[in-house]
Amino acid sequence: MKTRMSFRIILLVAAVVAAVPIGWAVQVQAQGAPQGSPQMAGGAQQVQGKITALDSSKGMLTLEDGTQLTIPPGAQLPPDVKEGSIIKASFEERSGQKVLTGLELQKP
């Protein structure tokens, strides 16, 4: 019984330790991904398009094709990203939402 409980605690600690760097990486990528270097991690997908709506207070970015990307809490987009900007974005599906993991501003 004691061994089983210890094993569960070890699994829990390992899961937390593994998840923390992923959360940090998402914030760093969304805040300042250098142009020309798409951020593709395991399971990430990419989309490209024109921003038609940007609501930083709700953490939502909408592209012309209707794709909605959730901006992770604490992440800040580069100041030159605005409605009308053409972007290439990478994202991961989490709980039914497309969560932004990287962003590259495209030249029109």
DAMORA-V67745 format. One record per residue. RES is the residue in one letter. OMEGA is omega as a letter, one per 20 degrees, with the letter a starting at -180 (* if undefined). Layout:
# DAMORA-V67745
RES	OMEGA
RES	OMEGA
This chain:
# DAMORA-V67745
M	r
K	r
T	a
R	r
M	r
S	r
F	r
R	r
I	r
I	r
L	r
L	r
V	r
A	r
A	r
V	a
V	r
A	a
A	a
V	r
P	r
I	r
G	r
W	a
A	a
V	a
Q	a
V	a
Q	a
A	a
Q	a
G	r
A	a
P	r
Q	r
G	r
S	a
P	a
Q	a
M	r
A	r
G	r
G	a
A	r
Q	r
Q	r
V	r
Q	r
G	a
K	r
I	r
T	r
A	r
L	a
D	a
S	a
S	r
K	r
G	a
M	r
L	a
T	r
L	a
E	a
D	r
G	r
T	r
Q	r
L	r
T	r
I	a
P	r
P	r
G	r
A	r
Q	r
L	r
P	a
P	a
D	r
V	a
K	r
E	a
G	r
S	r
I	a
I	r
K	a
A	r
S	a
F	r
E	r
E	r
R	r
S	r
G	r
Q	r
K	a
V	a
L	r
T	r
G	a
L	r
E	r
L	a
Q	r
K	a
P	*
